[in-house]
Amino acid sequence: MNCLKASYGYAVTCHKAQGGEWAKVYLFLEKSMYAMPYPELCNWWYTAVSRAKEELNLVNNWWVR
């Protein structure tokens, strides 16, 4: 039998993450985010990046069609 031992992860939006911090954060980037007005995009980035205590991982899906 092939099996994988895994634990469930949790995902929240950047807005829901406000006020929280985690040791490891994975930030998934999408091109559609850059359609936001520049000041809002900067605020979003600050909120998202500042949630990580120890490790921030940036992941993009730009290569997926």
PDB file of N, H, CA, C and O in Angstrom:
ATOM      1  N   MET A   1       0.849  -1.169   0.000  1.00  0.00           N
ATOM      2  CA  MET A   1       0.000   0.000   0.000  1.00  0.00           C
ATOM      3  C   MET A   1       0.899   1.239   0.000  1.00  0.00           C
ATOM      4  O   MET A   1       1.807   1.364   0.822  1.00  0.00           O
ATOM      5  N   ASN A   2       0.632   2.140  -0.927  1.00  0.00           N
ATOM      6  H   ASN A   2      -0.105   2.038  -1.595  1.00  0.00           H
ATOM      7  CA  ASN A   2       1.332   3.420  -0.937  1.00  0.00           C
ATOM      8  C   ASN A   2       0.510   4.424  -0.152  1.00  0.00           C
ATOM      9  O   ASN A   2      -0.688   4.586  -0.388  1.00  0.00           O
ATOM     10  N   CYS A   3       1.151   5.081   0.762  1.00  0.00           N
ATOM     11  H   CYS A   3       2.123   4.949   0.954  1.00  0.00           H
ATOM     12  CA  CYS A   3       0.422   6.099   1.510  1.00  0.00           C
ATOM     13  C   CYS A   3       1.359   7.244   1.874  1.00  0.00           C
ATOM     14  O   CYS A   3       2.581   7.098   1.859  1.00  0.00           O
ATOM     15  N   LEU A   4       0.786   8.334   2.186  1.00  0.00           N
ATOM     16  H   LEU A   4      -0.206   8.453   2.198  1.00  0.00           H
ATOM     17  CA  LEU A   4       1.521   9.540   2.517  1.00  0.00           C
ATOM     18  C   LEU A   4       1.049  10.030   3.871  1.00  0.00           C
ATOM     19  O   LEU A   4      -0.142  10.255   4.088  1.00  0.00           O
ATOM     20  N   LYS A   5       1.996  10.192   4.774  1.00  0.00           N
ATOM     21  H   LYS A   5       2.964  10.009   4.598  1.00  0.00           H
ATOM     22  CA  LYS A   5       1.642  10.744   6.077  1.00  0.00           C
ATOM     23  C   LYS A   5       1.688  12.262   5.940  1.00  0.00           C
ATOM     24  O   LYS A   5       2.739  12.832   5.645  1.00  0.00           O
ATOM     25  N   ALA A   6       0.566  12.906   6.152  1.00  0.00           N
ATOM     26  H   ALA A   6      -0.288  12.444   6.392  1.00  0.00           H
ATOM     27  CA  ALA A   6       0.495  14.360   5.996  1.00  0.00           C
ATOM     28  C   ALA A   6      -0.380  14.948   7.090  1.00  0.00           C
ATOM     29  O   ALA A   6      -1.289  14.298   7.605  1.00  0.00           O
ATOM     30  N   SER A   7      -0.091  16.156   7.419  1.00  0.00           N
ATOM     31  H   SER A   7       0.647  16.685   7.000  1.00  0.00           H
ATOM     32  CA  SER A   7      -0.960  16.867   8.359  1.00  0.00           C
ATOM     33  C   SER A   7      -1.666  17.978   7.596  1.00  0.00           C
ATOM     34  O   SER A   7      -1.159  18.497   6.602  1.00  0.00           O
ATOM     35  N   TYR A   8      -2.822  18.321   8.076  1.00  0.00           N
ATOM     36  H   TYR A   8      -3.234  17.900   8.884  1.00  0.00           H
ATOM     37  CA  TYR A   8      -3.604  19.341   7.393  1.00  0.00           C
ATOM     38  C   TYR A   8      -3.001  20.716   7.638  1.00  0.00           C
ATOM     39  O   TYR A   8      -2.553  21.027   8.742  1.00  0.00           O
ATOM     40  N   GLY A   9      -2.999  21.523   6.600  1.00  0.00           N
ATOM     41  H   GLY A   9      -3.363  21.270   5.704  1.00  0.00           H
ATOM     42  CA  GLY A   9      -2.530  22.897   6.720  1.00  0.00           C
ATOM     43  C   GLY A   9      -3.705  23.847   6.750  1.00  0.00           C
ATOM     44  O   GLY A   9      -4.856  23.448   6.571  1.00  0.00           O
ATOM     45  N   TYR A  10      -3.410  25.056   6.970  1.00  0.00           N
ATOM     46  H   TYR A  10      -2.475  25.380   7.116  1.00  0.00           H
ATOM     47  CA  TYR A  10      -4.447  26.075   7.020  1.00  0.00           C
ATOM     48  C   TYR A  10      -4.086  27.198   6.069  1.00  0.00           C
ATOM     49  O   TYR A  10      -2.914  27.544   5.920  1.00  0.00           O
ATOM     50  N   ALA A  11      -5.070  27.751   5.442  1.00  0.00           N
ATOM     51  H   ALA A  11      -6.022  27.469   5.563  1.00  0.00           H
ATOM     52  CA  ALA A  11      -4.860  28.862   4.528  1.00  0.00           C
ATOM     53  C   ALA A  11      -5.851  29.966   4.879  1.00  0.00           C
ATOM     54  O   ALA A  11      -7.020  29.712   5.169  1.00  0.00           O
ATOM     55  N   VAL A  12      -5.360  31.169   4.844  1.00  0.00           N
ATOM     56  H   VAL A  12      -4.410  31.375   4.609  1.00  0.00           H
ATOM     57  CA  VAL A  12      -6.214  32.329   5.073  1.00  0.00           C
ATOM     58  C   VAL A  12      -5.852  33.391   4.050  1.00  0.00           C
ATOM     59  O   VAL A  12      -4.747  33.399   3.509  1.00  0.00           O
ATOM     60  N   THR A  13      -6.784  34.273   3.796  1.00  0.00           N
ATOM     61  H   THR A  13      -7.681  34.267   4.236  1.00  0.00           H
ATOM     62  CA  THR A  13      -6.477  35.390   2.909  1.00  0.00           C
ATOM     63  C   THR A  13      -5.619  36.394   3.666  1.00  0.00           C
ATOM     64  O   THR A  13      -5.543  36.371   4.894  1.00  0.00           O
ATOM     65  N   CYS A  14      -4.990  37.258   2.924  1.00  0.00           N
ATOM     66  H   CYS A  14      -5.052  37.277   1.926  1.00  0.00           H
ATOM     67  CA  CYS A  14      -4.161  38.293   3.530  1.00  0.00           C
ATOM     68  C   CYS A  14      -4.991  39.153   4.487  1.00  0.00           C
ATOM     69  O   CYS A  14      -4.535  39.484   5.581  1.00  0.00           O
ATOM     70  N   HIS A  15      -6.192  39.507   4.080  1.00  0.00           N
ATOM     71  H   HIS A  15      -6.563  39.238   3.191  1.00  0.00           H
ATOM     72  CA  HIS A  15      -7.038  40.359   4.921  1.00  0.00           C
ATOM     73  C   HIS A  15      -7.431  39.642   6.213  1.00  0.00           C
ATOM     74  O   HIS A  15      -7.464  40.259   7.278  1.00  0.00           O
ATOM     75  N   LYS A  16      -7.728  38.349   6.125  1.00  0.00           N
ATOM     76  H   LYS A  16      -7.701  37.848   5.260  1.00  0.00           H
ATOM     77  CA  LYS A  16      -8.081  37.577   7.322  1.00  0.00           C
ATOM     78  C   LYS A  16      -6.870  37.387   8.234  1.00  0.00           C
ATOM     79  O   LYS A  16      -7.027  37.171   9.436  1.00  0.00           O
ATOM     80  N   ALA A  17      -5.669  37.466   7.671  1.00  0.00           N
ATOM     81  H   ALA A  17      -5.541  37.642   6.695  1.00  0.00           H
ATOM     82  CA  ALA A  17      -4.447  37.243   8.435  1.00  0.00           C
ATOM     83  C   ALA A  17      -4.028  38.466   9.250  1.00  0.00           C
ATOM     84  O   ALA A  17      -3.131  38.364  10.087  1.00  0.00           O
ATOM     85  N   GLN A  18      -4.647  39.598   9.026  1.00  0.00           N
ATOM     86  H   GLN A  18      -5.376  39.681   8.346  1.00  0.00           H
ATOM     87  CA  GLN A  18      -4.270  40.810   9.752  1.00  0.00           C
ATOM     88  C   GLN A  18      -4.347  40.573  11.247  1.00  0.00           C
ATOM     89  O   GLN A  18      -5.343  40.060  11.757  1.00  0.00           O
ATOM     90  N   GLY A  19      -3.288  40.951  11.942  1.00  0.00           N
ATOM     91  H   GLY A  19      -2.479  41.368  11.527  1.00  0.00           H
ATOM     92  CA  GLY A  19      -3.234  40.769  13.385  1.00  0.00           C
ATOM     93  C   GLY A  19      -2.628  39.451  13.810  1.00  0.00           C
ATOM     94  O   GLY A  19      -2.320  39.277  14.989  1.00  0.00           O
ATOM     95  N   GLY A  20      -2.444  38.510  12.889  1.00  0.00           N
ATOM     96  H   GLY A  20      -2.694  38.651  11.931  1.00  0.00           H
ATOM     97  CA  GLY A  20      -1.860  37.216  13.220  1.00  0.00           C
ATOM     98  C   GLY A  20      -0.426  37.115  12.725  1.00  0.00           C
ATOM     99  O   GLY A  20      -0.015  37.839  11.819  1.00  0.00           O
ATOM    100  N   GLU A  21       0.326  36.210  13.330  1.00  0.00           N
ATOM    101  H   GLU A  21      -0.008  35.622  14.067  1.00  0.00           H
ATOM    102  CA  GLU A  21       1.692  35.923  12.888  1.00  0.00           C
ATOM    103  C   GLU A  21       1.901  34.424  12.927  1.00  0.00           C
ATOM    104  O   GLU A  21       1.343  33.728  13.775  1.00  0.00           O
ATOM    105  N   TRP A  22       2.710  33.933  12.003  1.00  0.00           N
ATOM    106  H   TRP A  22       3.163  34.499  11.314  1.00  0.00           H
ATOM    107  CA  TRP A  22       3.041  32.524  11.932  1.00  0.00           C
ATOM    108  C   TRP A  22       4.534  32.383  11.701  1.00  0.00           C
ATOM    109  O   TRP A  22       5.165  33.261  11.113  1.00  0.00           O
ATOM    110  N   ALA A  23       5.100  31.268  12.167  1.00  0.00           N
ATOM    111  H   ALA A  23       4.588  30.554  12.644  1.00  0.00           H
ATOM    112  CA  ALA A  23       6.534  31.032  11.981  1.00  0.00           C
ATOM    113  C   ALA A  23       6.876  30.936  10.499  1.00  0.00           C
ATOM    114  O   ALA A  23       7.844  31.548  10.046  1.00  0.00           O
ATOM    115  N   LYS A  24       6.096  30.179   9.745  1.00  0.00           N
ATOM    116  H   LYS A  24       5.310  29.682  10.113  1.00  0.00           H
ATOM    117  CA  LYS A  24       6.341  30.010   8.309  1.00  0.00           C
ATOM    118  C   LYS A  24       5.117  30.484   7.540  1.00  0.00           C
ATOM    119  O   LYS A  24       3.985  30.118   7.856  1.00  0.00           O
ATOM    120  N   VAL A  25       5.362  31.299   6.531  1.00  0.00           N
ATOM    121  H   VAL A  25       6.282  31.597   6.274  1.00  0.00           H
ATOM    122  CA  VAL A  25       4.280  31.819   5.701  1.00  0.00           C
ATOM    123  C   VAL A  25       4.596  31.528   4.246  1.00  0.00           C
ATOM    124  O   VAL A  25       5.711  31.766   3.783  1.00  0.00           O
ATOM    125  N   TYR A  26       3.613  31.012   3.531  1.00  0.00           N
ATOM    126  H   TYR A  26       2.706  30.818   3.907  1.00  0.00           H
ATOM    127  CA  TYR A  26       3.714  30.810   2.085  1.00  0.00           C
ATOM    128  C   TYR A  26       2.779  31.815   1.440  1.00  0.00           C
ATOM    129  O   TYR A  26       1.574  31.816   1.690  1.00  0.00           O
ATOM    130  N   LEU A  27       3.346  32.663   0.616  1.00  0.00           N
ATOM    131  H   LEU A  27       4.325  32.663   0.414  1.00  0.00           H
ATOM    132  CA  LEU A  27       2.576  33.711  -0.038  1.00  0.00           C
ATOM    133  C   LEU A  27       2.455  33.373  -1.515  1.00  0.00           C
ATOM    134  O   LEU A  27       3.444  33.381  -2.248  1.00  0.00           O
ATOM    135  N   PHE A  28       1.239  33.076  -1.945  1.00  0.00           N
ATOM    136  H   PHE A  28       0.435  33.070  -1.350  1.00  0.00           H
ATOM    137  CA  PHE A  28       0.987  32.719  -3.341  1.00  0.00           C
ATOM    138  C   PHE A  28       0.652  33.978  -4.122  1.00  0.00           C
ATOM    139  O   PHE A  28      -0.290  34.700  -3.794  1.00  0.00           O
ATOM    140  N   LEU A  29       1.432  34.226  -5.155  1.00  0.00           N
ATOM    141  H   LEU A  29       2.197  33.639  -5.421  1.00  0.00           H
ATOM    142  CA  LEU A  29       1.285  35.439  -5.955  1.00  0.00           C
ATOM    143  C   LEU A  29       0.547  35.135  -7.245  1.00  0.00           C
ATOM    144  O   LEU A  29       0.742  34.083  -7.853  1.00  0.00           O
ATOM    145  N   GLU A  30      -0.289  36.050  -7.651  1.00  0.00           N
ATOM    146  H   GLU A  30      -0.448  36.905  -7.157  1.00  0.00           H
ATOM    147  CA  GLU A  30      -1.001  35.913  -8.920  1.00  0.00           C
ATOM    148  C   GLU A  30      -0.895  37.225  -9.679  1.00  0.00           C
ATOM    149  O   GLU A  30      -0.886  38.301  -9.083  1.00  0.00           O
ATOM    150  N   LYS A  31      -0.815  37.125 -10.995  1.00  0.00           N
ATOM    151  H   LYS A  31      -0.823  36.250 -11.480  1.00  0.00           H
ATOM    152  CA  LYS A  31      -0.710  38.328 -11.818  1.00  0.00           C
ATOM    153  C   LYS A  31      -1.889  39.261 -11.619  1.00  0.00           C
ATOM    154  O   LYS A  31      -1.740  40.479 -11.713  1.00  0.00           O
ATOM    155  N   SER A  32      -3.045  38.710 -11.347  1.00  0.00           N
ATOM    156  H   SER A  32      -3.166  37.720 -11.271  1.00  0.00           H
ATOM    157  CA  SER A  32      -4.248  39.535 -11.201  1.00  0.00           C
ATOM    158  C   SER A  32      -4.134  40.529 -10.043  1.00  0.00           C
ATOM    159  O   SER A  32      -4.825  41.548 -10.033  1.00  0.00           O
ATOM    160  N   MET A  33      -3.268  40.241  -9.069  1.00  0.00           N
ATOM    161  H   MET A  33      -2.707  39.413  -9.076  1.00  0.00           H
ATOM    162  CA  MET A  33      -3.075  41.157  -7.947  1.00  0.00           C
ATOM    163  C   MET A  33      -2.570  42.512  -8.419  1.00  0.00           C
ATOM    164  O   MET A  33      -2.884  43.539  -7.818  1.00  0.00           O
ATOM    165  N   TYR A  34      -1.795  42.517  -9.483  1.00  0.00           N
ATOM    166  H   TYR A  34      -1.540  41.683  -9.971  1.00  0.00           H
ATOM    167  CA  TYR A  34      -1.165  43.753  -9.925  1.00  0.00           C
ATOM    168  C   TYR A  34      -2.129  44.673 -10.659  1.00  0.00           C
ATOM    169  O   TYR A  34      -1.725  45.736 -11.131  1.00  0.00           O
ATOM    170  N   ALA A  35      -3.384  44.288 -10.762  1.00  0.00           N
ATOM    171  H   ALA A  35      -3.712  43.425 -10.378  1.00  0.00           H
ATOM    172  CA  ALA A  35      -4.411  45.162 -11.318  1.00  0.00           C
ATOM    173  C   ALA A  35      -4.920  46.138 -10.252  1.00  0.00           C
ATOM    174  O   ALA A  35      -5.645  47.083 -10.563  1.00  0.00           O
ATOM    175  N   MET A  36      -4.537  45.901  -8.996  1.00  0.00           N
ATOM    176  H   MET A  36      -3.948  45.134  -8.743  1.00  0.00           H
ATOM    177  CA  MET A  36      -4.942  46.793  -7.906  1.00  0.00           C
ATOM    178  C   MET A  36      -4.250  48.145  -8.059  1.00  0.00           C
ATOM    179  O   MET A  36      -3.152  48.216  -8.610  1.00  0.00           O
ATOM    180  N   PRO A  37      -4.875  49.211  -7.582  1.00  0.00           N
ATOM    181  CA  PRO A  37      -4.179  50.503  -7.552  1.00  0.00           C
ATOM    182  C   PRO A  37      -2.914  50.388  -6.701  1.00  0.00           C
ATOM    183  O   PRO A  37      -2.888  49.643  -5.721  1.00  0.00           O
ATOM    184  N   TYR A  38      -1.874  51.119  -7.072  1.00  0.00           N
ATOM    185  H   TYR A  38      -1.895  51.724  -7.868  1.00  0.00           H
ATOM    186  CA  TYR A  38      -0.563  50.980  -6.434  1.00  0.00           C
ATOM    187  C   TYR A  38      -0.596  51.136  -4.907  1.00  0.00           C
ATOM    188  O   TYR A  38       0.000  50.307  -4.219  1.00  0.00           O
ATOM    189  N   PRO A  39      -1.260  52.155  -4.342  1.00  0.00           N
ATOM    190  CA  PRO A  39      -1.269  52.261  -2.871  1.00  0.00           C
ATOM    191  C   PRO A  39      -1.886  51.036  -2.196  1.00  0.00           C
ATOM    192  O   PRO A  39      -1.386  50.579  -1.169  1.00  0.00           O
ATOM    193  N   GLU A  40      -2.962  50.505  -2.762  1.00  0.00           N
ATOM    194  H   GLU A  40      -3.369  50.877  -3.596  1.00  0.00           H
ATOM    195  CA  GLU A  40      -3.589  49.305  -2.189  1.00  0.00           C
ATOM    196  C   GLU A  40      -2.666  48.101  -2.298  1.00  0.00           C
ATOM    197  O   GLU A  40      -2.595  47.283  -1.381  1.00  0.00           O
ATOM    198  N   LEU A  41      -1.960  47.992  -3.415  1.00  0.00           N
ATOM    199  H   LEU A  41      -2.017  48.657  -4.160  1.00  0.00           H
ATOM    200  CA  LEU A  41      -1.022  46.885  -3.602  1.00  0.00           C
ATOM    201  C   LEU A  41       0.094  46.948  -2.568  1.00  0.00           C
ATOM    202  O   LEU A  41       0.472  45.920  -2.006  1.00  0.00           O
ATOM    203  N   CYS A  42       0.625  48.140  -2.309  1.00  0.00           N
ATOM    204  H   CYS A  42       0.318  48.975  -2.765  1.00  0.00           H
ATOM    205  CA  CYS A  42       1.678  48.297  -1.293  1.00  0.00           C
ATOM    206  C   CYS A  42       1.171  47.907   0.090  1.00  0.00           C
ATOM    207  O   CYS A  42       1.875  47.232   0.841  1.00  0.00           O
ATOM    208  N   ASN A  43      -0.037  48.324   0.429  1.00  0.00           N
ATOM    209  H   ASN A  43      -0.609  48.872  -0.181  1.00  0.00           H
ATOM    210  CA  ASN A  43      -0.621  47.949   1.726  1.00  0.00           C
ATOM    211  C   ASN A  43      -0.809  46.443   1.823  1.00  0.00           C
ATOM    212  O   ASN A  43      -0.542  45.844   2.865  1.00  0.00           O
ATOM    213  N   TRP A  44      -1.270  45.831   0.736  1.00  0.00           N
ATOM    214  H   TRP A  44      -1.488  46.318  -0.110  1.00  0.00           H
ATOM    215  CA  TRP A  44      -1.470  44.384   0.709  1.00  0.00           C
ATOM    216  C   TRP A  44      -0.139  43.662   0.931  1.00  0.00           C
ATOM    217  O   TRP A  44      -0.050  42.740   1.741  1.00  0.00           O
ATOM    218  N   TRP A  45       0.896  44.096   0.197  1.00  0.00           N
ATOM    219  H   TRP A  45       0.823  44.845  -0.461  1.00  0.00           H
ATOM    220  CA  TRP A  45       2.219  43.477   0.342  1.00  0.00           C
ATOM    221  C   TRP A  45       2.728  43.592   1.770  1.00  0.00           C
ATOM    222  O   TRP A  45       3.219  42.614   2.334  1.00  0.00           O
ATOM    223  N   TYR A  46       2.616  44.779   2.360  1.00  0.00           N
ATOM    224  H   TYR A  46       2.217  45.574   1.902  1.00  0.00           H
ATOM    225  CA  TYR A  46       3.093  44.975   3.728  1.00  0.00           C
ATOM    226  C   TYR A  46       2.376  44.024   4.683  1.00  0.00           C
ATOM    227  O   TYR A  46       3.011  43.366   5.507  1.00  0.00           O
ATOM    228  N   THR A  47       1.064  43.957   4.569  1.00  0.00           N
ATOM    229  H   THR A  47       0.548  44.491   3.900  1.00  0.00           H
ATOM    230  CA  THR A  47       0.287  43.074   5.441  1.00  0.00           C
ATOM    231  C   THR A  47       0.703  41.621   5.256  1.00  0.00           C
ATOM    232  O   THR A  47       0.908  40.906   6.237  1.00  0.00           O
ATOM    233  N   ALA A  48       0.827  41.185   4.022  1.00  0.00           N
ATOM    234  H   ALA A  48       0.660  41.766   3.225  1.00  0.00           H
ATOM    235  CA  ALA A  48       1.157  39.786   3.736  1.00  0.00           C
ATOM    236  C   ALA A  48       2.560  39.425   4.220  1.00  0.00           C
ATOM    237  O   ALA A  48       2.749  38.395   4.868  1.00  0.00           O
ATOM    238  N   VAL A  49       3.529  40.260   3.911  1.00  0.00           N
ATOM    239  H   VAL A  49       3.375  41.096   3.385  1.00  0.00           H
ATOM    240  CA  VAL A  49       4.928  39.949   4.236  1.00  0.00           C
ATOM    241  C   VAL A  49       5.187  40.023   5.738  1.00  0.00           C
ATOM    242  O   VAL A  49       5.997  39.258   6.261  1.00  0.00           O
ATOM    243  N   SER A  50       4.522  40.918   6.428  1.00  0.00           N
ATOM    244  H   SER A  50       3.864  41.540   6.004  1.00  0.00           H
ATOM    245  CA  SER A  50       4.777  41.099   7.859  1.00  0.00           C
ATOM    246  C   SER A  50       4.112  40.034   8.736  1.00  0.00           C
ATOM    247  O   SER A  50       4.236  40.102   9.959  1.00  0.00           O
ATOM    248  N   ARG A  51       3.416  39.059   8.159  1.00  0.00           N
ATOM    249  H   ARG A  51       3.315  39.004   7.166  1.00  0.00           H
ATOM    250  CA  ARG A  51       2.807  37.979   8.942  1.00  0.00           C
ATOM    251  C   ARG A  51       3.836  36.917   9.331  1.00  0.00           C
ATOM    252  O   ARG A  51       3.593  36.143  10.257  1.00  0.00           O
ATOM    253  N   ALA A  52       4.975  36.866   8.646  1.00  0.00           N
ATOM    254  H   ALA A  52       5.172  37.494   7.894  1.00  0.00           H
ATOM    255  CA  ALA A  52       5.974  35.814   8.883  1.00  0.00           C
ATOM    256  C   ALA A  52       6.900  36.199  10.032  1.00  0.00           C
ATOM    257  O   ALA A  52       7.464  37.293  10.040  1.00  0.00           O
ATOM    258  N   LYS A  53       7.055  35.295  11.004  1.00  0.00           N
ATOM    259  H   LYS A  53       6.597  34.406  10.997  1.00  0.00           H
ATOM    260  CA  LYS A  53       7.991  35.519  12.107  1.00  0.00           C
ATOM    261  C   LYS A  53       9.399  35.091  11.716  1.00  0.00           C
ATOM    262  O   LYS A  53      10.363  35.810  11.980  1.00  0.00           O
ATOM    263  N   GLU A  54       9.526  33.918  11.084  1.00  0.00           N
ATOM    264  H   GLU A  54       8.743  33.333  10.869  1.00  0.00           H
ATOM    265  CA  GLU A  54      10.840  33.349  10.804  1.00  0.00           C
ATOM    266  C   GLU A  54      11.116  33.144   9.323  1.00  0.00           C
ATOM    267  O   GLU A  54      12.225  33.408   8.858  1.00  0.00           O
ATOM    268  N   GLU A  55      10.124  32.679   8.580  1.00  0.00           N
ATOM    269  H   GLU A  55       9.223  32.465   8.957  1.00  0.00           H
ATOM    270  CA  GLU A  55      10.374  32.268   7.195  1.00  0.00           C
ATOM    271  C   GLU A  55       9.222  32.702   6.293  1.00  0.00           C
ATOM    272  O   GLU A  55       8.053  32.454   6.590  1.00  0.00           O
ATOM    273  N   LEU A  56       9.579  33.357   5.181  1.00  0.00           N
ATOM    274  H   LEU A  56      10.528  33.558   4.940  1.00  0.00           H
ATOM    275  CA  LEU A  56       8.599  33.775   4.186  1.00  0.00           C
ATOM    276  C   LEU A  56       8.946  33.103   2.871  1.00  0.00           C
ATOM    277  O   LEU A  56      10.069  33.232   2.384  1.00  0.00           O
ATOM    278  N   ASN A  57       7.993  32.388   2.294  1.00  0.00           N
ATOM    279  H   ASN A  57       7.081  32.283   2.689  1.00  0.00           H
ATOM    280  CA  ASN A  57       8.183  31.702   1.017  1.00  0.00           C
ATOM    281  C   ASN A  57       7.253  32.323  -0.011  1.00  0.00           C
ATOM    282  O   ASN A  57       6.034  32.320   0.161  1.00  0.00           O
ATOM    283  N   LEU A  58       7.830  32.855  -1.078  1.00  0.00           N
ATOM    284  H   LEU A  58       8.820  32.857  -1.218  1.00  0.00           H
ATOM    285  CA  LEU A  58       7.037  33.447  -2.152  1.00  0.00           C
ATOM    286  C   LEU A  58       6.868  32.416  -3.248  1.00  0.00           C
ATOM    287  O   LEU A  58       7.848  31.862  -3.744  1.00  0.00           O
ATOM    288  N   VAL A  59       5.631  32.159  -3.624  1.00  0.00           N
ATOM    289  H   VAL A  59       4.834  32.610  -3.221  1.00  0.00           H
ATOM    290  CA  VAL A  59       5.315  31.151  -4.633  1.00  0.00           C
ATOM    291  C   VAL A  59       4.477  31.826  -5.707  1.00  0.00           C
ATOM    292  O   VAL A  59       3.497  32.504  -5.399  1.00  0.00           O
ATOM    293  N   ASN A  60       4.863  31.644  -6.977  1.00  0.00           N
ATOM    294  H   ASN A  60       5.660  31.093  -7.227  1.00  0.00           H
ATOM    295  CA  ASN A  60       4.023  32.202  -8.035  1.00  0.00           C
ATOM    296  C   ASN A  60       3.544  31.090  -8.941  1.00  0.00           C
ATOM    297  O   ASN A  60       4.166  30.033  -9.044  1.00  0.00           O
ATOM    298  N   ASN A  61       2.441  31.345  -9.585  1.00  0.00           N
ATOM    299  H   ASN A  61       1.935  32.203  -9.501  1.00  0.00           H
ATOM    300  CA  ASN A  61       1.878  30.354 -10.507  1.00  0.00           C
ATOM    301  C   ASN A  61       1.873  30.907 -11.924  1.00  0.00           C
ATOM    302  O   ASN A  61       1.051  30.505 -12.748  1.00  0.00           O
ATOM    303  N   TRP A  62       2.780  31.819 -12.206  1.00  0.00           N
ATOM    304  H   TRP A  62       3.447  32.146 -11.537  1.00  0.00           H
ATOM    305  CA  TRP A  62       2.802  32.476 -13.509  1.00  0.00           C
ATOM    306  C   TRP A  62       3.136  31.522 -14.643  1.00  0.00           C
ATOM    307  O   TRP A  62       2.806  31.792 -15.797  1.00  0.00           O
ATOM    308  N   TRP A  63       3.783  30.416 -14.327  1.00  0.00           N
ATOM    309  H   TRP A  63       4.051  30.197 -13.389  1.00  0.00           H
ATOM    310  CA  TRP A  63       4.150  29.470 -15.387  1.00  0.00           C
ATOM    311  C   TRP A  63       3.001  28.533 -15.729  1.00  0.00           C
ATOM    312  O   TRP A  63       3.070  27.816 -16.728  1.00  0.00           O
ATOM    313  N   VAL A  64       1.946  28.526 -14.919  1.00  0.00           N
ATOM    314  H   VAL A  64       1.891  29.108 -14.108  1.00  0.00           H
ATOM    315  CA  VAL A  64       0.791  27.666 -15.177  1.00  0.00           C
ATOM    316  C   VAL A  64      -0.139  28.364 -16.161  1.00  0.00           C
ATOM    317  O   VAL A  64      -0.465  29.537 -15.983  1.00  0.00           O
ATOM    318  N   ARG A  65      -0.571  27.646 -17.204  1.00  0.00           N
ATOM    319  H   ARG A  65      -0.306  26.693 -17.349  1.00  0.00           H
ATOM    320  CA  ARG A  65      -1.484  28.250 -18.186  1.00  0.00           C
ATOM    321  C   ARG A  65      -2.892  27.794 -17.957  1.00  0.00           C
ATOM    322  O   ARG A  65      -3.798  28.198 -18.685  1.00  0.00           O
TER     323      ARG A  65
END
